[in-house]
Amino acid sequence: MINAENNPSYVNEFLDYSLTYKNKSKNSVEQYNFDLNMFLKYMKYHFHLTRETNFEKIDISDFTLEQLSKIKQDDIHSFISYLSINRNCGPATCARKISTLRIFFKYLTVTSHKLQENPAQNLETPKLNKRLPKYLTLEDSEKLLNTTANDSTKFKERNYAIITLFLNCGLRLSELVNINISDINFDDKRLTVIGKGNKERAIYLNDSCINAIKEYLSVRSSRTKKDSKNSDKALFLSNNNTRISRRMVEYVVTSELQKSGLDTTKYSVHKLRHTAATLMYKYGNVDIRALQELLGHQSIATTEIYTHVDNEQVRNAIEANPLSNYKPEKE
């Protein structure tokens, strides 16, 4: 839920525009709201417009467009410095907030014409260290599936289906919790999901996914109350027979990782998405464009990270060179 009650009107207009016209997801708009709240609170402090000493309690509702128009690029640099030094924000977090400010000020100057000058136009993005994604090995993935399938909990069929979909399809957490039964075409073995930016895409299901879903559905109906909210639509239900929450799915995955003896400080729900992508690329000889479409990446650059995670493939490529065993003739 976006808490917009204490926002200046121009911030809420930007959030509405992003949600309605730019088709941004609710998660993205919530992040915009969070970033802009922090930014405006800092600017009130920076320009000595408040006597409030508790940063979190600074009121931004009275931050006017006239005051906003006085913000220069150096003031934004000061904000980024504050994030880095006082909030211990890393380059990735700072880069995301800079992106929010770019989008926000572009809206104010180009779209709504509320401001004449854009102080964020020439902002540079902090250099990011490229980190390879963490993922489960094939052996660890099989261990996780076996542990979940043989668990003693009465929800083992549901939990197994959840982890099977994560490891086989590379779903995002938000995509999984929003799956409805009607989104699955069992005849065509196809699942329709709504990804980032409310973009719809089709994911083809293998036999492991189909079997796991069918086995779960066979026990799901016996536990569903007829008057349960969303029980007739949602695929995955909570213990209370309502649509399963993101937090519950995270709990399930963490619990099954622990039972499998896997490091929960290293692996998480999102790491299962990385695992699916890596295993498909490593063992499935999947074309990078096909992998991009499957994962719902807007940019091919995001998908290309999975082409660099396997040192064994690099070593094998070198060994496959026809000159790898060449020995020169000695005269």
Phi and psi in degrees as a GROMACS rama.xvg file:
@    title "Ramachandran Plot"
@    xaxis  label "Phi"
@    yaxis  label "Psi"
@TYPE xy
-83.4343  118.388  ILE-2
-87.496  93.5107  ASN-3
-108.766  8.58635  ALA-4
-60.9833  -39.1475  GLU-5
-100.204  14.3712  ASN-6
-82.0281  149.7  ASN-7
-62.3799  154.422  PRO-8
-60.8172  -35.8643  SER-9
-68.6742  -27.2131  TYR-10
-69.5679  -44.5942  VAL-11
-65.694  -34.3572  ASN-12
-64.785  -38.9362  GLU-13
-64.9174  -42.5224  PHE-14
-64.2638  -42.5987  LEU-15
-62.9072  -41.7668  ASP-16
-62.3477  -43.6632  TYR-17
-63.859  -39.4576  SER-18
-74.9413  -41.1845  LEU-19
-89.25  -49.5382  THR-20
-92.9376  -34.3936  TYR-21
-90.9485  -5.4857  LYS-22
59.2867  34.5239  ASN-23
-74.9023  150.831  LYS-24
-71.6146  161.358  SER-25
-61.8628  -35.9421  LYS-26
-63.2353  -41.1903  ASN-27
-65.4601  -42.6003  SER-28
-68.1988  -37.3087  VAL-29
-61.3351  -38.2741  GLU-30
-68.6928  -39.5532  GLN-31
-56.3868  -46.5141  TYR-32
-60.9815  -44.7442  ASN-33
-62.4663  -46.5009  PHE-34
-63.2997  -43.8407  ASP-35
-71.0768  -33.8924  LEU-36
-61.5564  -46.3257  ASN-37
-64.2579  -40.7295  MET-38
-63.2476  -47.4444  PHE-39
-70.0734  -34.1136  LEU-40
-62.5044  -43.0164  LYS-41
-64.1446  -40.0434  TYR-42
-66.0066  -34.9731  MET-43
-64.7139  -39.9125  LYS-44
-68.9863  -43.6679  TYR-45
-62.7317  -38.6898  HIS-46
-94.2288  9.24779  PHE-47
57.7651  44.7927  HIS-48
-99.7423  5.80698  LEU-49
-146.504  152.156  THR-50
-104.387  -0.423119  ARG-51
-67.5137  125.698  GLU-52
-90.7585  -20.3996  THR-53
-87.947  110.872  ASN-54
-55.4291  -41.9239  PHE-55
-66.2499  -22.6188  GLU-56
-94.9576  1.43343  LYS-57
-63.5703  130.313  ILE-58
-88.6033  125.042  ASP-59
-107.471  -0.557029  ILE-60
-62.7364  -23.7401  SER-61
-102.052  14.2416  ASP-62
-77.6172  108.794  PHE-63
-83.806  165.078  THR-64
-64.2563  -33.344  LEU-65
-62.997  -42.5363  GLU-66
-66.8516  -38.0848  GLN-67
-63.5576  -35.7361  LEU-68
-67.6666  -16.6862  SER-69
-85.3044  -8.09377  LYS-70
-72.0854  130.238  ILE-71
-113.386  171.965  LYS-72
-59.7249  -37.0731  GLN-73
-62.6724  -33.8824  ASP-74
-66.5951  -38.11  ASP-75
-67.823  -38.3494  ILE-76
-59.7978  -39.1985  HIS-77
-62.1322  -40.1192  SER-78
-62.7542  -44.7569  PHE-79
-64.3562  -38.5592  ILE-80
-63.3952  -40.8655  SER-81
-60.3094  -44.0462  TYR-82
-60.2625  -44.0523  LEU-83
-68.8745  -44.801  SER-84
-85.7751  -49.0379  ILE-85
-88.1143  -25.766  ASN-86
-108.841  -0.370255  ARG-87
54.5069  35.1666  ASN-88
-78.9632  134.267  CYS-89
-82.0966  176.503  GLY-90
-56.9047  -37.918  PRO-91
-66.5301  -41.9842  ALA-92
-66.0967  -44.0448  THR-93
-62.3451  -40.5283  CYS-94
-62.5937  -38.7948  ALA-95
-66.1635  -40.6293  ARG-96
-69.0498  -35.6691  LYS-97
-62.9322  -40.4261  ILE-98
-61.5708  -42.2561  SER-99
-60.1038  -44.762  THR-100
-66.0245  -38.2052  LEU-101
-59.9619  -48.3925  ARG-102
-64.2174  -42.3233  ILE-103
-63.4851  -50.1021  PHE-104
-73.1981  -27.2103  PHE-105
-66.3206  -40.3736  LYS-106
-60.8062  -44.4918  TYR-107
-67.6645  -30.5118  LEU-108
-96.8449  -40.1101  THR-109
-94.9991  -41.5677  VAL-110
-88.4623  -54.5391  THR-111
-95.466  -13.389  SER-112
55.2535  36.1544  HIS-113
-84.2264  -23.9479  LYS-114
-124.766  153.573  LEU-115
-93.905  -37.0428  GLN-116
-112.631  142.924  GLU-117
-107.538  103.055  ASN-118
-73.1005  -12.9548  PRO-119
-99.6963  1.69276  ALA-120
-59.8725  -40.6595  GLN-121
-107.345  21.7377  ASN-122
-65.1927  136.262  LEU-123
-92.8606  149.349  GLU-124
-93.0544  134.516  THR-125
-57.3826  143.555  PRO-126
-66.8948  127.403  LYS-127
-100.111  137.04  LEU-128
-78.6612  125.404  ASN-129
-74.7078  120.785  LYS-130
-115.223  133.105  ARG-131
-73.2996  142.584  LEU-132
-68.1403  142.642  PRO-133
-83.7411  141.972  LYS-134
-154.036  157.915  TYR-135
-77.5429  145.228  LEU-136
-71.9025  169.839  THR-137
-60.1858  -41.6967  LEU-138
-64.2371  -43.1315  GLU-139
-66.0602  -36.3477  ASP-140
-63.822  -42.5354  SER-141
-65.7582  -38.3359  GLU-142
-62.7421  -42.3952  LYS-143
-63.2482  -43.4747  LEU-144
-65.3775  -42.9661  LEU-145
-64.7641  -42.0305  ASN-146
-61.5547  -44.81  THR-147
-67.0838  -41.7549  THR-148
-64.8918  -29.4793  ALA-149
-105.195  16.8677  ASN-150
-68.3344  157.562  ASP-151
-90.9926  -8.93392  SER-152
-66.5922  149.173  THR-153
-71.2844  -9.78454  LYS-154
-101.589  21.1843  PHE-155
-63.7379  -34.4299  LYS-156
-65.401  -42.5895  GLU-157
-64.4572  -48.1001  ARG-158
-63.8896  -37.3678  ASN-159
-66.7212  -41.0893  TYR-160
-64.4766  -39.1098  ALA-161
-61.4647  -50.8172  ILE-162
-69.33  -33.451  ILE-163
-62.6675  -43.019  THR-164
-66.7595  -41.1676  LEU-165
-60.2223  -48.3895  PHE-166
-75.7373  -24.5979  LEU-167
-97.0116  -30.5054  ASN-168
-112.187  -13.3702  CYS-169
65.4831  36.2872  GLY-170
-69.9324  150.336  LEU-171
-77.9757  157.122  ARG-172
-58.255  -45.3159  LEU-173
-63.6412  -34.1873  SER-174
-68.3497  -40.2301  GLU-175
-67.589  -46.0656  LEU-176
-67.7956  -22.0444  VAL-177
-93.9982  4.87729  ASN-178
-67.6389  129.895  ILE-179
-102.647  154.879  ASN-180
-58.3134  -35.6479  ILE-181
-68.2709  -13.0036  SER-182
-78.2093  -9.28795  ASP-183
-103.206  125.278  ILE-184
-105.319  100.78  ASN-185
-69.8838  -29.7627  PHE-186
-66.8367  -44.3752  ASP-187
-90.7015  -2.40005  ASP-188
53.0025  54.7253  LYS-189
-134.792  139.188  ARG-190
-118.447  133.056  LEU-191
-104.006  125.357  THR-192
-125.074  158.046  VAL-193
-107.315  113.814  ILE-194
-95.9217  -156.555  GLY-195
-61.7752  143.441  LYS-196
69.1785  20.4307  GLY-197
58.1463  29.7965  ASN-198
-87.1336  129.753  LYS-199
-89.4337  137.57  GLU-200
-144.758  155.914  ARG-201
-100.786  137.55  ALA-202
-122.787  125.42  ILE-203
-85.6993  132.865  TYR-204
-97.5206  134.875  LEU-205
-84.9337  178.732  ASN-206
-62.9547  -35.0908  ASP-207
-60.7196  -42.3485  SER-208
-67.523  -47.0445  CYS-209
-60.239  -45.7022  ILE-210
-65.1257  -40.5938  ASN-211
-65.6536  -41.8258  ALA-212
-65.9097  -44.5533  ILE-213
-63.9668  -39.8189  LYS-214
-65.4457  -38.8436  GLU-215
-66.9738  -44.1901  TYR-216
-62.3421  -29.7472  LEU-217
-67.6781  -27.4431  SER-218
-101.933  -20.0107  VAL-219
-61.7453  -44.0613  ARG-220
-62.6359  -32.6656  SER-221
-74.8511  -17.968  SER-222
-103.792  -3.58317  ARG-223
-87.7185  129.589  THR-224
-84.3143  139.403  LYS-225
-61.4982  -30.3484  LYS-226
-95.928  11.6914  ASP-227
-71.0406  135.938  SER-228
-65.7673  127.704  LYS-229
69.1329  0.498624  ASN-230
-66.5025  -21.8466  SER-231
-84.3824  -10.8954  ASP-232
-113.102  -53.3225  LYS-233
-65.6678  138.55  ALA-234
-72.0655  -54.2209  LEU-235
-98.7692  125.181  PHE-236
-110.143  152.84  LEU-237
-81.2939  -178.428  SER-238
-63.6015  -22.2587  ASN-239
-96.4101  13.166  ASN-240
63.7996  30.6253  ASN-241
-114.555  168.03  THR-242
-54.2844  132.923  ARG-243
-64.6254  143.193  ILE-244
-91.2575  162.946  SER-245
-59.5527  -43.6467  ARG-246
-63.214  -37.4876  ARG-247
-66.2841  -39.9862  MET-248
-64.5992  -41.5408  VAL-249
-61.3423  -40.2495  GLU-250
-63.2826  -44.1991  TYR-251
-59.8155  -48.6661  VAL-252
-63.8332  -45.4031  VAL-253
-60.6589  -42.3833  THR-254
-63.024  -44.3512  SER-255
-71.6198  -32.6145  GLU-256
-63.3061  -43.4455  LEU-257
-62.3765  -44.1711  GLN-258
-64.7893  -25.25  LYS-259
-87.1883  -1.80896  SER-260
76.104  23.5242  GLY-261
-101.829  150.345  LEU-262
-74.2009  110.765  ASP-263
-78.7185  -10.4181  THR-264
-82.1964  -14.9677  THR-265
-104.494  -32.5103  LYS-266
-117.464  149.364  TYR-267
-154.35  -174.986  SER-268
-56.0897  -48.019  VAL-269
-65.8943  -27.971  HIS-270
-69.5831  -23.7713  LYS-271
-69.3602  -33.3908  LEU-272
-64.8216  -44.2856  ARG-273
-59.7462  -40.1476  HIS-274
-61.9733  -46.8403  THR-275
-58.3933  -46.2516  ALA-276
-64.1334  -41.9775  ALA-277
-67.1069  -44.0264  THR-278
-65.4464  -39.0321  LEU-279
-63.867  -42.176  MET-280
-71.3181  -39.4644  TYR-281
-74.3374  -42.7666  LYS-282
-106.415  -19.6726  TYR-283
-99.368  -3.47973  GLY-284
52.4709  44.7706  ASN-285
-82.4912  133.046  VAL-286
-63.562  140.442  ASP-287
-61.5976  -33.326  ILE-288
-69.7672  -38.0777  ARG-289
-65.9622  -38.401  ALA-290
-66.2234  -38.0667  LEU-291
-59.84  -45.4527  GLN-292
-66.5023  -41.1193  GLU-293
-62.2605  -42.1571  LEU-294
-82.228  -14.6816  LEU-295
76.2738  31.1098  GLY-296
-80.5455  134.331  HIS-297
-73.3351  -37.3027  GLN-298
-111.787  138.306  SER-299
-64.8967  -25.4828  ILE-300
-62.3809  -33.2344  ALA-301
-66.9695  -37.3464  THR-302
-75.5918  -30.2564  THR-303
-64.9473  -15.6425  GLU-304
-60.9493  -28.2582  ILE-305
-76.5242  -7.88864  TYR-306
-86.2976  -4.07328  THR-307
-117.085  7.21292  HIS-308
-91.7384  -8.46021  VAL-309
-115.18  96.9108  ASP-310
-64.9977  -28.8304  ASN-311
-63.1744  -40.2052  GLU-312
-64.6316  -38.2187  GLN-313
-63.6251  -43.8205  VAL-314
-63.6683  -41.3992  ARG-315
-65.402  -34.1402  ASN-316
-63.5471  -39.8438  ALA-317
-66.2759  -43.1789  ILE-318
-65.8624  -26.4609  GLU-319
-78.374  -10.9388  ALA-320
-61.1806  128.112  ASN-321
-60.7368  -14.731  PRO-322
-94.0338  4.02953  LEU-323
-63.5399  -28.6457  SER-324
-111.775  15.6294  ASN-325
-69.3518  133.345  TYR-326
-122.314  124.146  LYS-327
-68.3439  146.245  PRO-328
-76.6609  127.103  GLU-329
-93.3717  130.749  LYS-330
